[in-house]
Amino acid sequence: MILKLKHASIRSTDTLDSWVEKQILGLGGTRQIDEANIELIRQADASPAYKARVHLVTPGPDVFAEARDHTIRAAFQKVMKQLRTTITHRAAKQLQNVKTNLQAPISRSRGARR
């Protein structure tokens, strides 16, 4: 997985960066992630001032999430919750489609004799 972490008006610290990396790597067990683009932003003129954005490049549709809060960790935790919900929902939908296809009766062609 390629991990790209961008800071805008936020000082990059090893503690914060490793925590973010650990959170993103935790999603790898539920869905293949080829690339993770993460933006941590502080906008002094906005309230709440902190915003986190994540774009996960995956096989099939990509996964996006964005959230705001009064601390960068809280904003990122909201993003992680959105990502987990989206990934879980998509996995459940795929599983349901597989089950439906397996349970579908085999249809006979119109002209077939019994």
MMTF fields as JSON, N, C-alpha, C and O atoms, coordinates in Angstrom:
{
  "mmtfVersion": "1.0.0",
  "mmtfProducer": "UNKNOWN",
  "numBonds": 455,
  "numAtoms": 456,
  "numGroups": 114,
  "numChains": 1,
  "numModels": 1,
  "chainsPerModel": [1],
  "groupsPerChain": [114],
  "chainIdList": ["A"],
  "bondAtomList": [4, 2, 8, 6, 12, 10, 16, 14, 20, 18, 24, 22, 28, 26, 32, 30, 36, 34, 40, 38, 44, 42, 48, 46, 52, 50, 56, 54, 60, 58, 64, 62, 68, 66, 72, 70, 76, 74, 80, 78, 84, 82, 88, 86, 92, 90, 96, 94, 100, 98, 104, 102, 108, 106, 112, 110, 116, 114, 120, 118, 124, 122, 128, 126, 132, 130, 136, 134, 140, 138, 144, 142, 148, 146, 152, 150, 156, 154, 160, 158, 164, 162, 168, 166, 172, 170, 176, 174, 180, 178, 184, 182, 188, 186, 192, 190, 196, 194, 200, 198, 204, 202, 208, 206, 212, 210, 216, 214, 220, 218, 224, 222, 228, 226, 232, 230, 236, 234, 240, 238, 244, 242, 248, 246, 252, 250, 256, 254, 260, 258, 264, 262, 268, 266, 272, 270, 276, 274, 280, 278, 284, 282, 288, 286, 292, 290, 296, 294, 300, 298, 304, 302, 308, 306, 312, 310, 316, 314, 320, 318, 324, 322, 328, 326, 332, 330, 336, 334, 340, 338, 344, 342, 348, 346, 352, 350, 356, 354, 360, 358, 364, 362, 368, 366, 372, 370, 376, 374, 380, 378, 384, 382, 388, 386, 392, 390, 396, 394, 400, 398, 404, 402, 408, 406, 412, 410, 416, 414, 420, 418, 424, 422, 428, 426, 432, 430, 436, 434, 440, 438, 444, 442, 448, 446, 452, 450],
  "bondOrderList": [1, 1, 1, 1, 1, 1, 1, 1, 1, 1, 1, 1, 1, 1, 1, 1, 1, 1, 1, 1, 1, 1, 1, 1, 1, 1, 1, 1, 1, 1, 1, 1, 1, 1, 1, 1, 1, 1, 1, 1, 1, 1, 1, 1, 1, 1, 1, 1, 1, 1, 1, 1, 1, 1, 1, 1, 1, 1, 1, 1, 1, 1, 1, 1, 1, 1, 1, 1, 1, 1, 1, 1, 1, 1, 1, 1, 1, 1, 1, 1, 1, 1, 1, 1, 1, 1, 1, 1, 1, 1, 1, 1, 1, 1, 1, 1, 1, 1, 1, 1, 1, 1, 1, 1, 1, 1, 1, 1, 1, 1, 1, 1, 1],
  "groupList": [{"groupName": "MET", "atomNameList": ["N", "CA", "C", "O"], "elementList": ["N", "C", "C", "O"], "formalChargeList": [0, 0, 0, 0], "bondAtomList": [1, 0, 2, 1, 3, 2], "bondOrderList": [1, 1, 2], "singleLetterCode": "M", "chemCompType": "L-PEPTIDE LINKING"}, {"groupName": "ILE", "atomNameList": ["N", "CA", "C", "O"], "elementList": ["N", "C", "C", "O"], "formalChargeList": [0, 0, 0, 0], "bondAtomList": [1, 0, 2, 1, 3, 2], "bondOrderList": [1, 1, 2], "singleLetterCode": "I", "chemCompType": "L-PEPTIDE LINKING"}, {"groupName": "LEU", "atomNameList": ["N", "CA", "C", "O"], "elementList": ["N", "C", "C", "O"], "formalChargeList": [0, 0, 0, 0], "bondAtomList": [1, 0, 2, 1, 3, 2], "bondOrderList": [1, 1, 2], "singleLetterCode": "L", "chemCompType": "L-PEPTIDE LINKING"}, {"groupName": "LYS", "atomNameList": ["N", "CA", "C", "O"], "elementList": ["N", "C", "C", "O"], "formalChargeList": [0, 0, 0, 0], "bondAtomList": [1, 0, 2, 1, 3, 2], "bondOrderList": [1, 1, 2], "singleLetterCode": "K", "chemCompType": "L-PEPTIDE LINKING"}, {"groupName": "HIS", "atomNameList": ["N", "CA", "C", "O"], "elementList": ["N", "C", "C", "O"], "formalChargeList": [0, 0, 0, 0], "bondAtomList": [1, 0, 2, 1, 3, 2], "bondOrderList": [1, 1, 2], "singleLetterCode": "H", "chemCompType": "L-PEPTIDE LINKING"}, {"groupName": "ALA", "atomNameList": ["N", "CA", "C", "O"], "elementList": ["N", "C", "C", "O"], "formalChargeList": [0, 0, 0, 0], "bondAtomList": [1, 0, 2, 1, 3, 2], "bondOrderList": [1, 1, 2], "singleLetterCode": "A", "chemCompType": "L-PEPTIDE LINKING"}, {"groupName": "SER", "atomNameList": ["N", "CA", "C", "O"], "elementList": ["N", "C", "C", "O"], "formalChargeList": [0, 0, 0, 0], "bondAtomList": [1, 0, 2, 1, 3, 2], "bondOrderList": [1, 1, 2], "singleLetterCode": "S", "chemCompType": "L-PEPTIDE LINKING"}, {"groupName": "ARG", "atomNameList": ["N", "CA", "C", "O"], "elementList": ["N", "C", "C", "O"], "formalChargeList": [0, 0, 0, 0], "bondAtomList": [1, 0, 2, 1, 3, 2], "bondOrderList": [1, 1, 2], "singleLetterCode": "R", "chemCompType": "L-PEPTIDE LINKING"}, {"groupName": "THR", "atomNameList": ["N", "CA", "C", "O"], "elementList": ["N", "C", "C", "O"], "formalChargeList": [0, 0, 0, 0], "bondAtomList": [1, 0, 2, 1, 3, 2], "bondOrderList": [1, 1, 2], "singleLetterCode": "T", "chemCompType": "L-PEPTIDE LINKING"}, {"groupName": "ASP", "atomNameList": ["N", "CA", "C", "O"], "elementList": ["N", "C", "C", "O"], "formalChargeList": [0, 0, 0, 0], "bondAtomList": [1, 0, 2, 1, 3, 2], "bondOrderList": [1, 1, 2], "singleLetterCode": "D", "chemCompType": "L-PEPTIDE LINKING"}, {"groupName": "TRP", "atomNameList": ["N", "CA", "C", "O"], "elementList": ["N", "C", "C", "O"], "formalChargeList": [0, 0, 0, 0], "bondAtomList": [1, 0, 2, 1, 3, 2], "bondOrderList": [1, 1, 2], "singleLetterCode": "W", "chemCompType": "L-PEPTIDE LINKING"}, {"groupName": "VAL", "atomNameList": ["N", "CA", "C", "O"], "elementList": ["N", "C", "C", "O"], "formalChargeList": [0, 0, 0, 0], "bondAtomList": [1, 0, 2, 1, 3, 2], "bondOrderList": [1, 1, 2], "singleLetterCode": "V", "chemCompType": "L-PEPTIDE LINKING"}, {"groupName": "GLU", "atomNameList": ["N", "CA", "C", "O"], "elementList": ["N", "C", "C", "O"], "formalChargeList": [0, 0, 0, 0], "bondAtomList": [1, 0, 2, 1, 3, 2], "bondOrderList": [1, 1, 2], "singleLetterCode": "E", "chemCompType": "L-PEPTIDE LINKING"}, {"groupName": "GLN", "atomNameList": ["N", "CA", "C", "O"], "elementList": ["N", "C", "C", "O"], "formalChargeList": [0, 0, 0, 0], "bondAtomList": [1, 0, 2, 1, 3, 2], "bondOrderList": [1, 1, 2], "singleLetterCode": "Q", "chemCompType": "L-PEPTIDE LINKING"}, {"groupName": "GLY", "atomNameList": ["N", "CA", "C", "O"], "elementList": ["N", "C", "C", "O"], "formalChargeList": [0, 0, 0, 0], "bondAtomList": [1, 0, 2, 1, 3, 2], "bondOrderList": [1, 1, 2], "singleLetterCode": "G", "chemCompType": "PEPTIDE LINKING"}, {"groupName": "ASN", "atomNameList": ["N", "CA", "C", "O"], "elementList": ["N", "C", "C", "O"], "formalChargeList": [0, 0, 0, 0], "bondAtomList": [1, 0, 2, 1, 3, 2], "bondOrderList": [1, 1, 2], "singleLetterCode": "N", "chemCompType": "L-PEPTIDE LINKING"}, {"groupName": "PRO", "atomNameList": ["N", "CA", "C", "O"], "elementList": ["N", "C", "C", "O"], "formalChargeList": [0, 0, 0, 0], "bondAtomList": [1, 0, 2, 1, 3, 2], "bondOrderList": [1, 1, 2], "singleLetterCode": "P", "chemCompType": "L-PEPTIDE LINKING"}, {"groupName": "TYR", "atomNameList": ["N", "CA", "C", "O"], "elementList": ["N", "C", "C", "O"], "formalChargeList": [0, 0, 0, 0], "bondAtomList": [1, 0, 2, 1, 3, 2], "bondOrderList": [1, 1, 2], "singleLetterCode": "Y", "chemCompType": "L-PEPTIDE LINKING"}, {"groupName": "PHE", "atomNameList": ["N", "CA", "C", "O"], "elementList": ["N", "C", "C", "O"], "formalChargeList": [0, 0, 0, 0], "bondAtomList": [1, 0, 2, 1, 3, 2], "bondOrderList": [1, 1, 2], "singleLetterCode": "F", "chemCompType": "L-PEPTIDE LINKING"}],
  "groupTypeList": [0, 1, 2, 3, 2, 3, 4, 5, 6, 1, 7, 6, 8, 9, 8, 2, 9, 6, 10, 11, 12, 3, 13, 1, 2, 14, 2, 14, 14, 8, 7, 13, 1, 9, 12, 5, 15, 1, 12, 2, 1, 7, 13, 5, 9, 5, 6, 16, 5, 17, 3, 5, 7, 11, 4, 2, 11, 8, 16, 14, 16, 9, 11, 18, 5, 12, 5, 7, 9, 4, 8, 1, 7, 5, 5, 18, 13, 3, 11, 0, 3, 13, 2, 7, 8, 8, 1, 8, 4, 7, 5, 5, 3, 13, 2, 13, 15, 11, 3, 8, 15, 2, 13, 5, 16, 1, 6, 7, 6, 7, 14, 5, 7, 7],
  "groupIdList": [1, 2, 3, 4, 5, 6, 7, 8, 9, 10, 11, 12, 13, 14, 15, 16, 17, 18, 19, 20, 21, 22, 23, 24, 25, 26, 27, 28, 29, 30, 31, 32, 33, 34, 35, 36, 37, 38, 39, 40, 41, 42, 43, 44, 45, 46, 47, 48, 49, 50, 51, 52, 53, 54, 55, 56, 57, 58, 59, 60, 61, 62, 63, 64, 65, 66, 67, 68, 69, 70, 71, 72, 73, 74, 75, 76, 77, 78, 79, 80, 81, 82, 83, 84, 85, 86, 87, 88, 89, 90, 91, 92, 93, 94, 95, 96, 97, 98, 99, 100, 101, 102, 103, 104, 105, 106, 107, 108, 109, 110, 111, 112, 113, 114],
  "secStructList": [7, 3, 3, 3, 3, 3, 3, 3, 1, 1, 7, 7, 7, 2, 2, 2, 2, 2, 2, 2, 2, 2, 2, 2, 2, 2, 2, 6, 6, 6, 1, 7, 7, 1, 3, 3, 3, 3, 3, 3, 3, 3, 7, 6, 6, 1, 1, 1, 7, 3, 3, 3, 3, 3, 3, 3, 3, 7, 1, 1, 1, 7, 3, 3, 3, 3, 3, 3, 3, 1, 1, 2, 2, 2, 2, 2, 2, 2, 2, 2, 2, 2, 2, 2, 2, 2, 2, 2, 2, 2, 2, 2, 2, 2, 2, 2, 2, 2, 2, 2, 2, 2, 2, 1, 7, 7, 7, 7, 7, 6, 6, 7, 7, 7],
  "xCoordList": [0.833, 0.0, 0.88, 1.874, 0.495, 1.18, 0.394, -0.815, 1.074, 0.429, 0.971, 2.165, 0.081, 0.472, -0.237, -1.466, 0.552, 0.005, 0.389, 1.57, -0.628, -0.397, -0.902, -1.996, -0.095, -0.465, -0.65, 0.187, -1.737, -1.972, -2.211, -3.233, -1.263, -1.306, -1.298, -1.751, -0.787, -0.621, 0.814, 1.331, 1.439, 2.812, 2.803, 2.045, 3.64, 3.768, 4.594, 5.708, 4.038, 4.776, 4.8, 3.89, 5.833, 5.93, 4.758, 4.248, 4.33, 3.226, 1.946, 1.275, 1.615, 0.399, 0.48, -0.458, 1.592, 1.747, 1.691, 1.066, 2.33, 2.309, 0.922, 0.505, 0.206, -1.157, -2.07, -2.86, -1.964, -2.76, -2.426, -3.324, -1.151, -0.727, -1.282, -1.758, -1.226, -1.734, -3.239, -3.717, -3.981, -5.427, -5.74, -6.611, -5.031, -5.27, -4.872, -5.592, -3.734, -3.3, -4.289, -4.4, -5.004, -6.016, -7.17, -7.847, -7.397, -8.463, -8.053, -8.906, -6.758, -6.252, -6.761, -6.8, -7.154, -7.654, -9.057, -9.462, -9.802, -11.184, -11.342, -12.314, -10.404, -10.481, -9.073, -8.254, -8.796, -7.491, -7.399, -8.257, -6.351, -6.125, -4.812, -3.755, -4.876, -3.673, -2.962, -1.732, -3.731, -3.153, -4.085, -5.305, -3.51, -4.287, -3.771, -2.609, -4.633, -4.293, -5.005, -6.234, -4.228, -4.775, -4.376, -3.217, -5.339, -5.073, -5.549, -6.691, -4.666, -4.998, -4.881, -3.812, -5.977, -6.044, -6.503, -7.399, -5.88, -6.336, -6.711, -5.886, -7.961, -8.445, -8.817, -9.864, -7.953, -8.127, -9.418, -9.984, -9.884, -11.083, -12.379, -13.46, -12.296, -13.482, -13.732, -12.83, -14.955, -15.283, -16.172, -17.235, -15.784, -14.532, -13.356, -13.51, -12.204, -11.037, -10.325, -9.6, -10.511, -9.743, -10.6, -11.767, -9.973, -10.649, -9.71, -8.502, -10.283, -9.529, -10.243, -11.467, -9.455, -9.968, -9.167, -7.95, -9.855, -9.178, -9.78, -10.998, -8.909, -9.288, -8.524, -7.296, -9.255, -8.642, -8.835, -9.963, -7.739, -7.777, -7.831, -6.918, -8.914, -9.141, -9.571, -9.985, -9.476, -10.048, -11.561, -12.202, -12.112, -13.524, -13.653, -12.726, -14.791, -14.969, -14.063, -13.866, -13.519, -12.693, -13.586, -14.805, -12.948, -13.668, -13.195, -11.994, -14.157, -13.852, -14.516, -15.571, -13.877, -14.493, -13.887, -12.725, -14.706, -14.263, -15.043, -16.238, -14.345, -15.014, -14.299, -13.127, -15.037, -14.509, -14.741, -15.697, -13.833, -14.022, -13.084, -12.335, -13.14, -12.346, -10.908, -10.077, -10.607, -9.224, -8.981, -9.914, -7.737, -7.421, -7.676, -8.112, -7.411, -7.659, -9.147, -9.535, -9.973, -11.419, -11.932, -12.768, -11.435, -11.842, -11.422, -12.185, -10.203, -9.73, -10.499, -10.757, -10.866, -11.655, -13.028, -13.543, -13.619, -14.885, -14.712, -15.562, -13.612, -13.325, -13.173, -13.705, -12.455, -12.254, -13.591, -13.804, -14.475, -15.789, -16.561, -17.19, -16.512, -17.172, -16.588, -17.322, -15.251, -14.596, -15.001, -15.332, -14.977, -15.362, -16.807, -17.113, -17.693, -19.101, -19.25, -19.958, -18.588, -18.67, -18.107, -18.723, -16.951, -16.311, -17.16, -17.335, -17.687, -18.531, -19.808, -20.237, -20.408, -21.635, -21.377, -22.17, -20.274, -19.961, -19.676, -20.087, -18.97, -18.67, -19.958, -20.129, -20.869, -22.137, -22.97, -23.627, -22.94, -23.691, -23.141, -23.908, -21.806, -21.199, -21.57, -21.889, -21.528, -21.873, -23.336, -23.66, -24.208, -25.625, -25.836, -26.653, -25.11, -25.224, -24.772, -25.392, -23.709, -23.222, -24.262, -24.553, -24.825, -25.839, -27.064, -27.615, -27.486, -28.653, -28.402, -29.279, -27.225, -26.9, -26.839, -27.208, -26.382, -26.316, -27.703, -27.938, -28.622, -29.951, -30.939, -32.041, -30.582, -31.501, -31.829, -30.935, -33.113, -33.479, -32.982, -32.874, -32.693, -32.246, -33.488, -34.394, -33.515, -34.705, -34.562, -33.466, -35.687, -35.707, -35.975, -36.632, -35.476, -35.766, -37.224, -37.824, -37.801, -39.22, -39.622, -40.69, -38.809, -39.197, -38.829, -39.038, -38.301, -37.85, -39.048, -40.049, -38.927, -39.958, -39.659, -38.513, -40.712, -40.543, -40.451, -40.308],
  "yCoordList": [-1.172, 0.0, 1.237, 1.317, 2.192, 3.482, 4.423, 4.582, 5.045, 5.952, 7.351, 7.597, 8.275, 9.664, 10.508, 10.54, 11.193, 11.993, 13.447, 13.789, 14.301, 15.717, 16.522, 16.275, 17.485, 18.363, 19.78, 20.268, 20.429, 21.805, 22.621, 22.468, 23.476, 24.313, 23.497, 23.966, 22.288, 21.424, 20.923, 20.5, 20.975, 20.495, 18.964, 18.338, 18.393, 16.942, 16.456, 16.927, 15.515, 14.911, 13.402, 12.834, 12.763, 11.309, 10.619, 9.617, 11.149, 10.543, 10.56, 9.538, 11.715, 11.847, 11.007, 10.282, 11.103, 10.375, 8.862, 8.161, 8.353, 6.904, 6.443, 5.335, 7.275, 6.939, 6.855, 5.919, 7.83, 7.831, 6.602, 5.924, 6.321, 5.155, 3.867, 3.002, 3.734, 2.53, 2.367, 1.257, 3.482, 3.437, 2.969, 2.124, 3.517, 3.165, 1.719, 0.997, 1.292, -0.094, -1.078, -2.211, -0.661, -1.516, -1.83, -2.844, -0.976, -1.22, -2.238, -2.793, -2.485, -3.376, -4.795, -5.507, -5.226, -6.583, -6.776, -7.898, -5.684, -5.8, -5.519, -5.959, -4.794, -4.452, -4.187, -3.592, -4.621, -4.348, -2.857, -2.296, -2.224, -0.8, -0.66, -1.027, -0.133, 0.063, 1.354, 1.41, 2.382, 3.684, 4.42, 4.363, 5.113, 5.922, 7.351, 7.612, 8.269, 9.69, 10.37, 10.399, 10.918, 11.492, 12.956, 13.309, 13.8, 15.222, 15.603, 15.336, 16.225, 16.757, 18.274, 18.798, 18.973, 20.399, 21.173, 20.738, 22.314, 23.254, 24.547, 25.166, 24.945, 26.2, 27.108, 26.933, 28.082, 28.939, 29.75, 30.082, 30.068, 30.895, 30.089, 30.67, 28.788, 27.928, 27.373, 27.309, 26.983, 26.339, 25.135, 25.305, 23.967, 23.554, 23.701, 23.615, 23.92, 24.3, 23.142, 23.363, 21.929, 20.806, 19.952, 19.666, 19.559, 18.727, 17.598, 17.792, 16.43, 15.269, 14.729, 14.601, 14.414, 13.827, 12.575, 12.541, 11.562, 10.327, 9.843, 9.828, 9.45, 8.847, 7.528, 7.516, 6.429, 5.106, 4.589, 4.474, 4.28, 3.695, 2.179, 1.572, 1.59, 0.158, -0.461, 0.255, -1.785, -2.427, -2.196, -2.394, -1.795, -1.431, 0.033, 0.81, 0.421, 1.836, 2.286, 1.557, 3.49, 4.049, 4.441, 4.552, 4.648, 5.003, 6.385, 6.645, 7.272, 8.631, 8.903, 8.349, 9.767, 10.222, 11.569, 11.851, 12.396, 13.712, 14.07, 13.793, 14.695, 15.099, 16.296, 16.553, 17.019, 18.173, 17.97, 17.316, 18.554, 18.556, 19.581, 20.26, 19.68, 20.689, 20.248, 21.067, 18.968, 18.476, 17.607, 17.044, 17.51, 16.716, 15.233, 14.525, 14.763, 13.345, 13.011, 11.966, 13.902, 13.667, 13.682, 12.859, 14.608, 14.656, 13.386, 12.835, 12.917, 11.705, 10.475, 9.567, 10.436, 9.305, 9.258, 8.176, 10.423, 10.461, 9.916, 9.181, 10.282, 9.777, 8.258, 7.562, 7.754, 6.308, 5.588, 4.51, 6.172, 5.559, 5.508, 4.498, 6.603, 6.629, 5.569, 4.865, 5.461, 4.473, 3.054, 2.248, 2.745, 1.399, 1.092, -0.011, 2.074, 1.876, 1.605, 0.682, 2.405, 2.238, 0.888, 0.184, 0.533, -0.735, -1.916, -2.872, -1.863, -2.945, -3.074, -4.18, -1.931, -1.941, -2.559, -3.37, -2.176, -2.721, -4.213, -4.965, -4.647, -6.081, -6.873, -7.95, -6.334, -7.02, -7.073, -8.077, -6.009, -5.97, -6.992, -7.675, -7.098, -8.089, -9.501, -10.346, -9.756, -11.077, -11.401, -12.528, -10.428, -10.641, -10.937, -11.79, -10.242, -10.503, -11.917, -12.584, -12.372, -13.737, -14.746, -15.714, -14.526, -15.445, -15.473, -16.538, -14.302, -14.219, -14.967, -15.682, -14.805, -15.493, -17.004, -17.75, -17.464, -18.901, -19.488, -20.65, -18.71, -19.205, -19.029, -19.575, -18.295, -18.043, -19.348, -20.139, -19.574, -20.813, -20.775, -19.717, -21.936, -22.042, -21.955, -22.782, -20.963, -20.786, -21.638, -21.858, -22.096, -22.897, -21.957, -20.929, -22.307, -21.508, -21.703, -22.717, -20.764, -20.789, -22.056, -22.614, -22.492, -23.616, -24.98, -25.993, -25.034, -26.316, -27.173, -26.668, -28.457, -29.407, -29.933, -29.976, -30.327, -30.858, -32.334, -32.94],
  "zCoordList": [0.0, 0.0, 0.0, 0.721, -0.818, -0.849, 0.049, -0.119, 0.999, 1.942, 1.721, 1.892, 1.335, 1.13, 2.178, 2.238, 3.004, 4.09, 3.873, 3.81, 3.76, 3.5, 4.695, 5.204, 5.136, 6.24, 5.691, 4.932, 6.072, 5.671, 6.946, 7.616, 7.261, 8.468, 9.754, 10.799, 9.674, 10.846, 10.836, 9.803, 11.983, 12.09, 12.102, 12.843, 11.286, 11.217, 12.404, 12.632, 13.152, 14.26, 14.059, 13.456, 14.561, 14.44, 15.125, 14.625, 16.264, 17.001, 16.179, 16.037, 15.645, 14.843, 13.575, 13.246, 12.869, 11.606, 11.805, 11.01, 12.846, 13.079, 13.519, 13.18, 14.266, 14.675, 13.452, 13.33, 12.549, 11.321, 10.481, 9.982, 10.33, 9.541, 10.129, 9.393, 11.441, 12.106, 11.86, 11.626, 11.914, 11.678, 10.252, 10.044, 9.292, 7.884, 7.612, 6.923, 8.146, 7.939, 8.544, 8.076, 9.572, 10.186, 9.248, 9.415, 8.27, 7.287, 6.232, 5.539, 6.106, 5.057, 5.159, 4.155, 6.348, 6.523, 5.984, 5.678, 5.867, 5.398, 3.913, 3.299, 3.335, 1.908, 1.396, 2.096, 0.191, -0.404, -0.707, -1.39, -0.192, -0.419, -1.166, -0.651, -2.373, -3.166, -2.793, -2.774, -2.499, -2.174, -1.222, -1.374, -0.239, 0.696, 0.635, 0.946, 0.237, 0.193, 1.35, 1.402, 2.276, 3.503, 3.59, 3.367, 3.913, 4.124, 5.521, 5.895, 6.278, 7.592, 7.482, 7.167, 7.742, 7.442, 8.678, 9.401, 8.903, 9.926, 9.225, 8.553, 9.388, 8.821, 9.983, 10.606, 10.272, 11.438, 11.381, 12.423, 10.196, 10.062, 10.071, 9.974, 10.183, 10.184, 11.582, 12.417, 11.808, 13.068, 12.765, 12.167, 13.144, 13.756, 12.795, 11.577, 13.361, 12.57, 11.882, 10.912, 12.353, 11.809, 10.878, 11.148, 9.772, 8.775, 8.379, 8.242, 8.198, 7.71, 6.484, 6.464, 5.46, 4.221, 3.909, 4.088, 3.446, 3.048, 1.737, 1.56, 0.835, -0.448, -0.527, -0.609, -0.502, -0.605, -2.024, -2.504, -2.683, -4.02, -3.833, -3.273, -4.311, -4.13, -5.453, -6.364, -5.568, -6.745, -6.725, -5.693, -7.814, -7.821, -7.465, -7.694, -6.908, -6.588, -5.44, -4.467, -5.569, -4.507, -3.334, -3.465, -2.191, -0.974, -0.533, -0.455, -0.243, 0.181, 1.528, 1.839, 2.323, 3.57, 3.942, 3.65, 4.594, 5.037, 6.299, 6.403, 7.266, 8.505, 9.118, 8.844, 9.956, 10.688, 12.18, 12.596, 12.981, 14.427, 15.04, 14.338, 16.362, 17.062, 17.333, 17.724, 17.13, 17.195, 15.965, 15.393, 15.573, 14.379, 14.619, 13.711, 15.817, 16.119, 16.059, 15.538, 16.593, 16.56, 15.119, 14.747, 14.316, 12.904, 12.187, 11.393, 12.465, 11.794, 12.267, 11.477, 13.543, 14.035, 13.36, 13.077, 13.103, 12.372, 10.96, 10.459, 10.328, 8.98, 9.005, 8.139, 9.985, 10.084, 10.287, 9.733, 11.067, 11.274, 9.956, 9.641, 9.181, 7.877, 6.95, 6.256, 6.945, 6.075, 6.453, 5.582, 7.748, 8.197, 7.805, 7.35, 7.986, 7.638, 6.142, 5.741, 5.328, 3.877, 3.442, 2.642, 3.961, 3.584, 4.032, 3.276, 5.247, 5.759, 4.932, 4.603, 4.6, 3.793, 2.42, 1.941, 1.792, 0.46, 0.527, -0.357, 1.574, 1.725, 1.931, 1.36, 2.754, 2.998, 1.714, 1.438, 0.944, -0.316, -1.31, -1.989, -1.396, -2.292, -1.862, -2.699, -0.557, -0.044, -0.336, -0.712, -0.166, -0.461, -1.932, -2.277, -2.813, -4.248, -4.59, -5.419, -3.966, -4.205, -3.732, -4.436, -2.541, -2.022, -2.925, -3.205, -3.378, -4.256, -5.561, -6.047, -6.121, -7.373, -7.186, -8.093, -6.03, -5.767, -5.547, -5.88, -4.994, -4.678, -5.821, -5.764, -6.839, -7.948, -8.65, -8.953, -8.911, -9.61, -11.05, -11.671, -11.542, -12.924, -13.804, -13.704, -14.648, -15.494, -16.749, -17.266, -17.202, -18.418, -19.585, -19.427, -20.724, -21.898, -22.294, -21.936, -23.018, -23.374, -24.132, -23.881, -25.016, -25.87, -25.301, -25.969, -24.116, -23.55, -23.146, -22.639, -23.375, -22.961, -21.583, -21.136, -20.932, -19.573, -19.568, -18.507]
}
